[in-house]
Structures are given as structure tokens and as C-alpha cells.
């Protein structure tokens, strides 16, 4: 292997290695590798860059804080997802004020759903400066505490000087994050936002705002979004993954309004029932979905709310099909 030193930012450099081998040799070396550890099931595998775009105000910061606590607290599972890699975690907060983080941390610790072991720490670094300026400090914390998971919350605030709609600039940003991921050996989650006018679309990577390069260069992505059935229900779904097969299933979780911890409601749900289905443009598709929802025991009021239609329209569709 040949090593190279590359500049990340002023004063921060990292080592990269290139190699030249046959596929047969790579296969032989692959036999010695174990499966990647899991920090939150197949949503966050070991040493991966994970893009986490979601709707604004849906609770993605709460979820990331809770995942950090679960990993450092040595929980075996969280929201039904296996955790078999534990260690220190580092939450880099570019968005919330110090007092907001204090209040949120207090709330979470007051209402713990299970006890936390104290072998590792869930660390928080709060800053209003951009990631490029703060990188030497963050690298220092990484070297000292060796976190297994790093959260950057959020992408827009971490790179305020960058036009994330521009593919070239987004590529530089993602290369920076990949370098942090590679050199630290940690998994890295970067939170992001949906683009506008996507509430009625089924979940997929094209919901994320800005350049699609962010999805292209990440190792995986997952999404958190509101359910139209209840203000406290959320849909959690992963899409792209370099390590595992893509998932067609969505997980239904609930943000408990008293504890502000997420709770698992159901493992596999029909996402279409929870997002309003404005994305179904064809009338025949809407009628078919109405029939499917009726067969699942939904009443006319519930079906009308899910499909974003009037009760009389749903009644007429169902009556026509029965004749």
C-alpha cells in the first residue's frame, strides 16, 4: 500500500492509502474480515458515513442524542435495533444553544427507559462556528476519547459557508466527512433536511435537500418523518446501504410527549398509510389503496384522512367497488 498525506483544512492533515491487488487477493483478505458491528441495527453499521435527512421539527436531534446514549450506555437494543458495538460517542451540536442542550439532556436522564452503564460517555461539543474552523478541536477530542459514533447536527449549520446545492462544493463537504470517518474508525451520522413540498411523497433518497452528491457519497441513509395518523407518531425508514440490502419496510415509532424518548410501536408498517399519500396522483391507485385500507379494518373517516380525500368521496369509491 502507498500512503499519502492530504490536507483537510488549515492545520489538519490525514493519511490516505491506495492499493493495487487482484480480486482474488481481495477475496482471500475478505475471508478474514468479520461482519461490521452494529450501532443501531442496519441503520448505522460500524465505520460508516450515514446521511440522516428528515423533516424539520420531527425530532431527529432527540433521536440522535438517544442513540448516542444507548451506544455509550451499553444497551443491547434500541427501538428494536441491535447494538453490539459500544463505546464513547461524540455529538457535535452546531444548531442548539448550550441551555437547550442542558434542558434536553436533563429531560432524557430524568426519564430513562432503562439504566445506563458508566464505562463510556456520551459527549457533546456545542459550537456556533463551522466544522472546518472547529475541526482541529474535534480531532483532538476524537484522539483523546476514541468515539465509536460521531453525530454532526446539522449539515447546513456545520457548513454555512458552503452552497450545498452545488455538486462540486457538496463533494468537498462529503470528502471531509468521509476523511473524519476513515481516520477515526467511527461511524458518522450527519443530519440534514428534506427539500420543500415532499410531505406527500414516499420515502426515498431524492427527498433530501440540495445536491444528490450527499446521498451518492454516503454509505447509507435513513429518514424520520411524521405520521398523519397521530401527532406523536413517526415513520423511521432506511433506504440506501452499501453494507446491507435496501429495505422496503418502515418502522413506526412514537415520541412520548412526557418523556421525550422514542418508543417502538410496530416493526413493519405500510408507510403509505402514514404520510397522507398526496404522492398518489392516479385515481385508480387511490381507489386501490382505499380498498386495501378498508380490508385492514380502517373506517371511512380514517381512510379519508390517510388519503387526503373527503368522506363522501371515499364512501362513493367503496360503494362502487362493492356493487
LOLOPA-404225 format. One record per residue (C-alpha): x, y, z. Coordinates in steps of 0.1 Angstrom, whole numbers, plus 5000, padded with zeros to 4 digits. Last residue first. Layout:
site u X	v Y	w Z
...
END
This chain:
site u 4284	v 4968	w 4935
site u 4311	v 4967	w 4963
site u 4336	v 4987	w 4942
site u 4311	v 5015	w 4937
site u 4303	v 5016	w 4974
site u 4340	v 5019	w 4983
site u 4346	v 5047	w 4959
site u 4314	v 5066	w 4969
site u 4322	v 5064	w 5006
site u 4357	v 5076	w 4999
site u 4344	v 5106	w 4980
site u 4318	v 5113	w 5007
site u 4345	v 5112	w 5034
site u 4366	v 5138	w 5015
site u 4401	v 5130	w 5004
site u 4436	v 5134	w 5020
site u 4443	v 5097	w 5015
site u 4451	v 5090	w 5052
site u 4423	v 5113	w 5065
site u 4397	v 5098	w 5041
site u 4407	v 5063	w 5051
site u 4404	v 5071	w 5088
site u 4369	v 5087	w 5084
site u 4358	v 5058	w 5062
site u 4368	v 5031	w 5087
site u 4400	v 5012	w 5087
site u 4398	v 4974	w 5092
site u 4427	v 4963	w 5071
site u 4403	v 4954	w 5042
site u 4392	v 4991	w 5042
site u 4428	v 5002	w 5039
site u 4433	v 4980	w 5009
site u 4401	v 4992	w 4993
site u 4412	v 5028	w 4998
site u 4446	v 5020	w 4984
site u 4430	v 5006	w 4953
site u 4409	v 5037	w 4949
site u 4439	v 5060	w 4953
site u 4458	v 5040	w 4927
site u 4428	v 5042	w 4903
site u 4427	v 5080	w 4908
site u 4463	v 5083	w 4897
site u 4483	v 5110	w 4916
site u 4494	v 5090	w 4946
site u 4520	v 5114	w 4960
site u 4494	v 5131	w 4982
site u 4495	v 5098	w 5001
site u 4489	v 5113	w 5035
site u 4522	v 5101	w 5050
site u 4511	v 5074	w 5074
site u 4491	v 5048	w 5054
site u 4516	v 5049	w 5026
site u 4543	v 5037	w 5050
site u 4527	v 5004	w 5053
site u 4541	v 4992	w 5086
site u 4567	v 4967	w 5097
site u 4582	v 4969	w 5132
site u 4554	v 4984	w 5153
site u 4552	v 5009	w 5182
site u 4588	v 5013	w 5192
site u 4593	v 5042	w 5217
site u 4612	v 5075	w 5212
site u 4620	v 5093	w 5244
site u 4605	v 5127	w 5250
site u 4595	v 5115	w 5285
site u 4560	v 5131	w 5286
site u 4553	v 5136	w 5249
site u 4564	v 5101	w 5241
site u 4578	v 5103	w 5205
site u 4562	v 5072	w 5190
site u 4578	v 5048	w 5165
site u 4565	v 5030	w 5134
site u 4592	v 5012	w 5114
site u 4591	v 5012	w 5076
site u 4598	v 4982	w 5054
site u 4611	v 4983	w 5018
site u 4647	v 4979	w 5030
site u 4678	v 4981	w 5009
site u 4701	v 4951	w 5012
site u 4731	v 4956	w 5036
site u 4766	v 4970	w 5035
site u 4765	v 4998	w 5009
site u 4731	v 5010	w 5022
site u 4703	v 5031	w 5007
site u 4669	v 5034	w 5022
site u 4663	v 5033	w 5059
site u 4629	v 5041	w 5074
site u 4616	v 5056	w 5106
site u 4579	v 5067	w 5105
site u 4568	v 5089	w 5134
site u 4538	v 5090	w 5157
site u 4533	v 5119	w 5182
site u 4510	v 5140	w 5160
site u 4488	v 5110	w 5152
site u 4476	v 5095	w 5119
site u 4494	v 5118	w 5095
site u 4527	v 5102	w 5106
site u 4557	v 5125	w 5108
site u 4591	v 5117	w 5093
site u 4624	v 5102	w 5101
site u 4648	v 5091	w 5074
site u 4677	v 5068	w 5068
site u 4708	v 5069	w 5047
site u 4738	v 5047	w 5038
site u 4775	v 5047	w 5029
site u 4774	v 5084	w 5019
site u 4789	v 5095	w 4986
site u 4758	v 5093	w 4964
site u 4734	v 5105	w 4991
site u 4754	v 5137	w 4996
site u 4760	v 5140	w 4959
site u 4723	v 5145	w 4954
site u 4728	v 5182	w 4959
site u 4704	v 5202	w 4980
site u 4675	v 5188	w 5001
site u 4669	v 5152	w 5007
site u 4636	v 5137	w 4994
site u 4655	v 5121	w 4964
site u 4669	v 5094	w 4988
site u 4635	v 5078	w 4992
site u 4604	v 5079	w 5014
site u 4570	v 5080	w 4996
site u 4559	v 5115	w 4987
site u 4532	v 5135	w 5004
site u 4554	v 5157	w 5026
site u 4578	v 5164	w 4998
site u 4570	v 5201	w 4991
site u 4603	v 5215	w 5003
site u 4636	v 5196	w 5004
site u 4641	v 5174	w 5034
site u 4667	v 5184	w 5060
site u 4701	v 5171	w 5072
site u 4717	v 5152	w 5100
site u 4752	v 5138	w 5096
site u 4759	v 5105	w 5112
site u 4795	v 5093	w 5115
site u 4805	v 5058	w 5124
site u 4839	v 5058	w 5140
site u 4872	v 5045	w 5126
site u 4887	v 5080	w 5133
site u 4907	v 5083	w 5101
site u 4880	v 5069	w 5078
site u 4850	v 5087	w 5093
site u 4868	v 5120	w 5095
site u 4880	v 5115	w 5059
site u 4845	v 5106	w 5048
site u 4832	v 5138	w 5064
site u 4857	v 5159	w 5046
site u 4850	v 5141	w 5013
site u 4813	v 5148	w 5019
site u 4820	v 5185	w 5022
site u 4842	v 5186	w 4991
site u 4816	v 5167	w 4971
site u 4789	v 5192	w 4982
site u 4810	v 5220	w 4969
site u 4813	v 5203	w 4935
site u 4776	v 5194	w 4934
site u 4763	v 5229	w 4943
site u 4731	v 5228	w 4962
site u 4752	v 5226	w 4994
site u 4765	v 5261	w 4988
site u 4791	v 5262	w 5015
site u 4799	v 5290	w 5041
site u 4773	v 5277	w 5065
site u 4789	v 5243	w 5066
site u 4782	v 5229	w 5101
site u 4749	v 5248	w 5102
site u 4736	v 5232	w 5070
site u 4749	v 5197	w 5079
site u 4733	v 5196	w 5113
site u 4740	v 5181	w 5138
site u 4772	v 5162	w 5132
site u 4770	v 5129	w 5151
site u 4801	v 5108	w 5159
site u 4799	v 5071	w 5169
site u 4827	v 5047	w 5181
site u 4844	v 5076	w 5200
site u 4882	v 5074	w 5206
site u 4882	v 5097	w 5236
site u 4915	v 5115	w 5233
site u 4921	v 5112	w 5195
site u 4884	v 5121	w 5188
site u 4886	v 5150	w 5212
site u 4917	v 5164	w 5194
site u 4900	v 5158	w 5160
site u 4871	v 5180	w 5172
site u 4895	v 5208	w 5183
site u 4913	v 5207	w 5149
site u 4880	v 5205	w 5131
site u 4864	v 5236	w 5147
site u 4871	v 5260	w 5118
site u 4861	v 5235	w 5091
site u 4831	v 5225	w 5111
site u 4817	v 5260	w 5112
site u 4815	v 5280	w 5144
site u 4783	v 5281	w 5165
site u 4797	v 5254	w 5189
site u 4785	v 5227	w 5212
site u 4806	v 5196	w 5218
site u 4786	v 5168	w 5235
site u 4799	v 5136	w 5250
site u 4781	v 5103	w 5256
site u 4804	v 5086	w 5280
site u 4816	v 5050	w 5284
site u 4820	v 5025	w 5313
site u 4790	v 5041	w 5331
site u 4762	v 5017	w 5323
site u 4729	v 5033	w 5315
site u 4696	v 5022	w 5331
site u 4664	v 5017	w 5312
site u 4636	v 5039	w 5298
site u 4655	v 5070	w 5311
site u 4630	v 5097	w 5321
site u 4652	v 5121	w 5342
site u 4682	v 5115	w 5320
site u 4663	v 5125	w 5289
site u 4648	v 5156	w 5304
site u 4682	v 5167	w 5318
site u 4699	v 5163	w 5285
site u 4672	v 5183	w 5268
site u 4674	v 5211	w 5293
site u 4712	v 5212	w 5291
site u 4712	v 5211	w 5253
site u 4687	v 5240	w 5252
site u 4710	v 5259	w 5276
site u 4740	v 5254	w 5253
site u 4721	v 5266	w 5223
site u 4710	v 5242	w 5195
site u 4723	v 5241	w 5160
site u 4760	v 5232	w 5156
site u 4760	v 5204	w 5181
site u 4787	v 5178	w 5176
site u 4776	v 5147	w 5195
site u 4805	v 5124	w 5204
site u 4801	v 5088	w 5215
site u 4822	v 5067	w 5238
site u 4820	v 5029	w 5233
site u 4796	v 5001	w 5223
site u 4793	v 4979	w 5193
site u 4766	v 4952	w 5195
site u 4735	v 4974	w 5193
site u 4705	v 4956	w 5178
site u 4675	v 4976	w 5166
site u 4641	v 4971	w 5182
site u 4637	v 5008	w 5191
site u 4671	v 5004	w 5210
site u 4688	v 4972	w 5216
site u 4717	v 4957	w 5237
site u 4722	v 4989	w 5257
site u 4758	v 4996	w 5265
site u 4753	v 5032	w 5279
site u 4776	v 5046	w 5253
site u 4755	v 5031	w 5224
site u 4721	v 5039	w 5240
site u 4732	v 5074	w 5250
site u 4744	v 5082	w 5215
site u 4712	v 5067	w 5200
site u 4691	v 5089	w 5223
site u 4710	v 5121	w 5213
site u 4705	v 5112	w 5177
site u 4668	v 5106	w 5182
site u 4663	v 5139	w 5200
site u 4681	v 5157	w 5172
site u 4659	v 5140	w 5147
site u 4628	v 5151	w 5164
site u 4603	v 5159	w 5136
site u 4610	v 5197	w 5138
site u 4621	v 5199	w 5102
site u 4615	v 5168	w 5081
site u 4644	v 5144	w 5078
site u 4678	v 5138	w 5062
site u 4701	v 5114	w 5080
site u 4732	v 5106	w 5059
site u 4754	v 5078	w 5073
site u 4791	v 5076	w 5069
site u 4802	v 5042	w 5080
site u 4828	v 5028	w 5105
site u 4804	v 5003	w 5121
site u 4769	v 4999	w 5108
site u 4742	v 5025	w 5115
site u 4707	v 5018	w 5101
site u 4714	v 4981	w 5100
site u 4710	v 4978	w 5137
site u 4718	v 5009	w 5156
site u 4755	v 5007	w 5165
site u 4760	v 4975	w 5146
site u 4795	v 4959	w 5142
site u 4806	v 4951	w 5107
site u 4807	v 4913	w 5098
site u 4841	v 4898	w 5105
site u 4870	v 4901	w 5080
site u 4895	v 4873	w 5075
site u 4876	v 4859	w 5044
site u 4879	v 4894	w 5029
site u 4916	v 4890	w 5026
site u 4912	v 4860	w 5003
site u 4886	v 4879	w 4983
site u 4909	v 4908	w 4979
site u 4936	v 4885	w 4966
site u 4912	v 4870	w 4941
site u 4901	v 4905	w 4930
site u 4937	v 4913	w 4923
site u 4955	v 4939	w 4942
site u 4967	v 4976	w 4938
site u 4964	v 4997	w 4969
site u 4960	v 5033	w 4979
site u 4964	v 5047	w 5014
site u 4953	v 5080	w 5028
site u 4968	v 5099	w 5058
site u 4952	v 5130	w 5072
site u 4960	v 5166	w 5075
site u 4946	v 5194	w 5097
site u 4965	v 5227	w 5101
site u 4944	v 5245	w 5075
site u 4917	v 5221	w 5064
site u 4917	v 5185	w 5051
site u 4952	v 5185	w 5036
site u 4963	v 5151	w 5022
site u 4992	v 5129	w 5032
site u 4997	v 5099	w 5011
site u 5004	v 5062	w 5018
site u 5011	v 5035	w 4993
site u 5000	v 5000	w 5000
END
